[in-house]
């Protein structure tokens, strides 16, 4: 009996396609800067409680507005953004801004900086909210609003889409329906891009990761900048070695209110220096990966993604 389960547990299996990254690179490395500050749930924006996710919190445990958590979010946009942007610039590395539309609208200085950088933008929602809790029509409206807002404030159309943590059952279909996105990153299941079928058409998925991610500082997996550096270095070194015969991609997730602090940013700085010592790595934007894959590995199942 053939199992018709809708989930794909096989993927590429042992026969990985050769990505043919530019310059014969062994590894495509993408730094993902999550810009959420100012879009998180907030009593000032009509939400029932202050957001405390990915903050240094834990001592709150009270009802009402959490001014401490708000202040920690503000650190990311006031300080963290500029520190991480400077570190990347010092090494000549590009990045992708995973941006919430409302967050950017509340910081024109960051929008101006993004306009002048060679970064691309991936829409991370209108607000930093869980799409699993939205109705289909609410989600459709949020996707359109995020696309319009980011395009207007940064002068760059967001090439991709990525939800907070995970999508709803409708997200991928609604992103495809919108028509303005090359890809989505609402998956954690591979180390190479792949296609899925959505309403009879092929859609490109560029998987993300929560493993090479500074969220581990808050979730108890890391404590020091050295922890962060060692983990990223080990992941990079293994992928780089494997890439001699089977090139892969690696995403590094950064949150401004986390990795933007000095003791953590020091670990990121050491990792950037480590990457710079390697010649066969393609430090790129997520849009670069999408366009390369669409051109080099077009879908053979129906029509390719737009």
C-alpha positions as CSV (number, residue, x, y, z in Angstrom):
1,X,0.0,0.0,0.0
2,X,1.4,3.4,-1.0
3,X,1.2,6.0,1.8
4,X,-0.5,9.2,0.4
5,X,0.7,11.3,3.4
6,X,1.0,14.9,2.2
7,X,4.3,15.6,4.0
8,X,7.6,15.0,2.1
9,X,10.1,13.0,4.3
10,X,12.4,12.2,1.3
11,X,13.4,15.5,-0.3
12,X,16.5,15.1,-2.5
13,X,17.6,12.0,-0.6
14,X,21.2,11.0,-1.2
15,X,21.3,12.5,-4.8
16,X,21.7,16.2,-4.0
17,X,21.6,18.5,-7.1
18,X,24.7,20.6,-7.7
19,X,23.6,24.2,-7.1
20,X,26.4,25.5,-9.3
21,X,26.8,28.5,-7.1
22,X,28.5,31.5,-8.7
23,X,32.3,31.2,-8.9
24,X,32.1,27.5,-8.0
25,X,31.4,28.3,-4.4
26,X,31.2,25.4,-2.0
27,X,28.7,27.2,0.2
28,X,26.1,30.0,-0.2
29,X,26.0,31.9,3.1
30,X,23.1,34.3,3.8
31,X,22.9,36.6,6.9
32,X,19.3,37.2,7.9
33,X,18.7,40.3,10.0
34,X,15.3,40.1,11.7
35,X,13.9,43.6,12.0
36,X,10.8,43.3,14.3
37,X,11.2,46.2,16.8
38,X,8.1,48.4,16.9
39,X,5.8,45.8,15.3
40,X,5.6,43.4,18.2
41,X,2.3,43.0,20.1
42,X,1.8,46.1,22.3
43,X,-0.9,47.5,24.5
44,X,-0.3,50.8,22.8
45,X,-1.3,49.2,19.5
46,X,-4.5,47.7,21.0
47,X,-3.1,44.3,21.9
48,X,-4.1,42.7,25.2
49,X,-0.5,42.3,26.5
50,X,3.1,43.4,25.9
51,X,5.3,41.0,23.8
52,X,8.1,39.5,25.8
53,X,9.4,37.0,23.1
54,X,13.1,37.0,22.5
55,X,13.8,39.5,25.3
56,X,15.9,39.3,28.5
57,X,12.6,39.1,30.4
58,X,11.5,36.5,32.9
59,X,10.9,38.7,35.9
60,X,7.7,40.2,34.7
61,X,4.8,38.0,35.6
62,X,2.3,40.8,35.9
63,X,-0.7,42.0,33.9
64,X,-0.6,45.2,32.1
65,X,2.0,47.1,30.0
66,X,5.6,45.8,30.3
67,X,7.8,48.8,30.0
68,X,10.9,46.7,30.5
69,X,10.2,44.4,27.5
70,X,9.3,47.5,25.4
71,X,12.7,49.0,26.2
72,X,14.5,45.8,25.2
73,X,12.8,45.9,21.8
74,X,13.8,49.5,21.4
75,X,17.4,48.6,22.0
76,X,17.4,46.6,18.8
77,X,16.3,49.5,16.6
78,X,18.3,52.2,18.5
79,X,21.6,50.3,18.9
80,X,21.6,46.8,17.6
81,X,20.8,47.6,14.0
82,X,23.7,50.0,13.6
83,X,26.2,47.7,15.3
84,X,25.4,44.7,13.2
85,X,25.2,46.7,10.0
86,X,28.7,48.2,10.8
87,X,30.2,44.7,11.4
88,X,28.9,43.4,8.1
89,X,30.1,46.5,6.3
90,X,33.6,46.2,7.7
91,X,33.9,42.8,6.0
92,X,32.1,43.8,2.8
93,X,29.3,41.3,3.5
94,X,25.8,41.7,2.3
95,X,22.6,40.5,4.1
96,X,18.9,40.0,3.9
97,X,16.6,42.1,6.0
98,X,13.7,40.0,7.4
99,X,11.5,43.0,7.9
100,X,8.1,43.7,9.5
101,X,6.4,46.5,7.6
102,X,5.2,48.4,10.7
103,X,8.6,48.2,12.3
104,X,10.2,50.0,9.4
105,X,7.5,52.6,9.2
106,X,8.5,53.6,12.8
107,X,12.2,54.1,12.0
108,X,12.8,56.3,8.9
109,X,16.6,56.3,9.7
110,X,16.8,52.6,9.3
111,X,14.7,52.7,6.1
112,X,17.1,55.3,4.7
113,X,20.1,53.1,5.6
114,X,18.5,50.1,3.9
115,X,17.9,52.1,0.7
116,X,21.7,52.8,0.6
117,X,22.9,49.3,1.2
118,X,23.1,46.3,-1.2
119,X,20.9,44.3,1.1
120,X,17.6,42.8,-0.1
121,X,14.4,42.5,1.9
122,X,12.2,39.5,2.8
123,X,8.8,40.4,4.2
124,X,8.5,39.2,7.8
125,X,4.9,40.2,8.2
126,X,3.1,43.5,8.6
127,X,3.6,43.0,12.4
128,X,5.6,40.4,14.4
129,X,2.6,38.2,15.0
130,X,1.6,34.6,14.6
131,X,-0.1,34.0,11.3
132,X,-1.5,30.7,12.7
133,X,-4.0,32.8,14.7
134,X,-5.3,34.9,11.8
135,X,-8.3,34.2,9.6
136,X,-7.7,33.7,5.9
137,X,-8.9,37.1,5.1
138,X,-6.9,38.8,7.8
139,X,-3.8,37.0,6.6
140,X,-4.4,38.0,3.0
141,X,-4.7,41.6,4.1
142,X,-1.5,41.4,6.2
143,X,0.5,40.0,3.3
144,X,-0.6,42.7,0.9
145,X,-0.1,45.4,3.5
146,X,3.5,44.2,4.4
147,X,4.4,44.1,0.7
148,X,3.1,47.6,0.0
149,X,4.6,49.1,3.1
150,X,8.1,47.7,2.7
151,X,8.2,48.6,-0.9
152,X,7.3,52.2,0.0
153,X,9.6,52.7,3.0
154,X,12.7,51.1,1.6
155,X,12.3,51.6,-2.1
156,X,12.8,47.8,-2.5
157,X,10.1,45.2,-3.2
158,X,10.4,42.3,-0.8
159,X,11.5,39.3,-2.9
160,X,10.4,36.7,-0.3
161,X,8.1,36.0,2.6
162,X,8.8,34.6,6.0
163,X,6.3,34.3,8.9
164,X,7.0,34.6,12.6
165,X,8.2,31.1,13.5
166,X,5.9,29.2,11.1
167,X,3.1,29.7,8.6
168,X,-0.6,29.0,8.8
169,X,-2.2,26.4,6.7
170,X,-3.1,29.1,4.2
171,X,0.1,31.2,4.1
172,X,1.9,29.6,1.1
173,X,-1.2,29.7,-1.0
174,X,-1.9,33.3,-0.1
175,X,1.7,34.4,-0.8
176,X,1.5,32.7,-4.2
177,X,-1.9,34.4,-4.8
178,X,-0.4,37.8,-4.1
179,X,2.0,37.3,-7.0
180,X,4.7,39.7,-5.9
181,X,7.1,37.2,-4.2
182,X,9.8,35.0,-5.8
183,X,9.9,32.6,-2.9
184,X,9.0,31.9,0.7
185,X,11.2,30.7,3.6
186,X,8.5,29.1,5.7
187,X,10.3,25.8,6.1
188,X,13.2,24.4,8.1
189,X,13.6,21.0,6.3
190,X,16.5,21.3,3.9
191,X,19.9,22.8,3.1
192,X,19.0,23.6,-0.5
193,X,16.1,25.4,-2.3
194,X,13.3,23.3,-3.7
195,X,9.9,23.6,-5.4
196,X,6.4,22.8,-4.2
197,X,3.1,22.8,-6.0
198,X,0.6,25.4,-5.1
199,X,-2.7,25.5,-7.0
200,X,-1.0,23.7,-9.9
201,X,2.0,26.0,-10.2
202,X,5.6,25.5,-8.9
203,X,6.6,27.7,-6.0
204,X,10.2,28.1,-4.8
205,X,11.0,27.5,-1.2
206,X,14.3,28.7,0.3
207,X,14.5,26.9,3.7
208,X,15.4,28.9,6.7
209,X,16.9,27.6,10.0
210,X,16.5,28.2,13.7
211,X,19.7,26.3,14.5
212,X,22.3,28.9,13.3
213,X,20.3,31.5,15.1
214,X,20.9,33.9,18.1
215,X,17.5,33.0,19.5
216,X,19.4,30.3,21.4
217,X,20.7,33.0,23.7
218,X,17.2,33.4,25.1
219,X,16.1,29.8,24.9
220,X,19.0,28.6,27.0
221,X,21.2,27.1,24.3
222,X,24.0,29.7,24.4
223,X,25.4,32.1,27.0
224,X,28.4,33.8,25.6
225,X,29.7,35.3,22.4
226,X,32.2,32.4,22.2
227,X,29.3,29.9,22.3
228,X,27.7,31.7,19.3
229,X,31.0,31.9,17.4
230,X,31.9,28.2,18.0
231,X,28.5,27.0,16.9
232,X,28.5,29.0,13.7
233,X,32.1,28.2,13.0
234,X,31.5,24.4,13.4
235,X,28.4,24.5,11.1
236,X,30.2,26.6,8.5
237,X,33.3,24.4,8.6
238,X,31.3,21.2,8.1
239,X,29.2,22.6,5.3
240,X,32.3,24.1,3.6
241,X,34.1,20.7,3.8
242,X,31.0,18.9,2.4
243,X,30.7,21.5,-0.2
244,X,33.8,20.2,-2.0
245,X,31.5,17.6,-3.5
246,X,28.0,18.6,-2.4
247,X,27.6,22.4,-2.1
248,X,24.9,23.6,0.3
249,X,23.5,26.8,1.7
250,X,23.6,28.2,5.2
251,X,21.4,30.8,6.8
252,X,22.4,32.8,9.9
253,X,19.6,34.4,11.8
254,X,20.3,37.6,13.8
255,X,18.0,39.6,16.0
256,X,19.0,43.1,16.7
257,X,17.9,43.0,20.4
258,X,19.9,39.9,20.9
259,X,23.1,39.7,18.7
260,X,23.2,43.5,18.7
261,X,24.5,43.5,22.3
262,X,28.3,43.9,22.6
263,X,29.1,40.5,24.2
264,X,27.1,38.6,21.6
265,X,28.2,40.8,18.7
266,X,31.8,40.0,19.6
267,X,31.0,36.3,18.7
268,X,29.5,37.4,15.4
269,X,32.5,39.5,14.7
270,X,34.8,36.5,15.1
271,X,32.6,34.5,12.8
272,X,32.7,37.1,10.1
273,X,36.5,37.1,10.3
274,X,36.5,33.3,10.1
275,X,34.3,33.4,6.9
276,X,36.5,36.0,5.4
277,X,39.5,33.6,5.4
278,X,37.7,31.2,3.0
279,X,37.7,31.9,-0.7
280,X,35.0,29.4,-1.9
281,X,32.1,30.9,-0.1
282,X,29.4,33.0,-1.7
283,X,28.1,35.5,0.9
284,X,24.9,36.6,-0.8
285,X,21.4,37.9,-0.4
286,X,18.3,35.6,-0.3
287,X,17.0,37.1,-3.5
288,X,20.3,36.2,-5.2
289,X,19.8,32.6,-4.1
290,X,16.2,32.6,-5.5
291,X,17.1,34.1,-8.8
292,X,20.1,31.8,-9.2
293,X,18.0,28.7,-8.5
294,X,15.2,29.8,-10.8
295,X,17.6,30.3,-13.6
296,X,19.9,27.3,-13.0
297,X,17.4,24.8,-11.7
298,X,14.0,25.8,-13.3
299,X,11.1,23.7,-12.2
300,X,10.3,20.7,-14.5
301,X,6.9,20.3,-12.9
302,X,4.4,22.5,-14.7
303,X,5.4,26.2,-14.9
304,X,8.2,27.7,-12.7
305,X,7.5,30.2,-10.0
306,X,7.1,33.8,-11.0
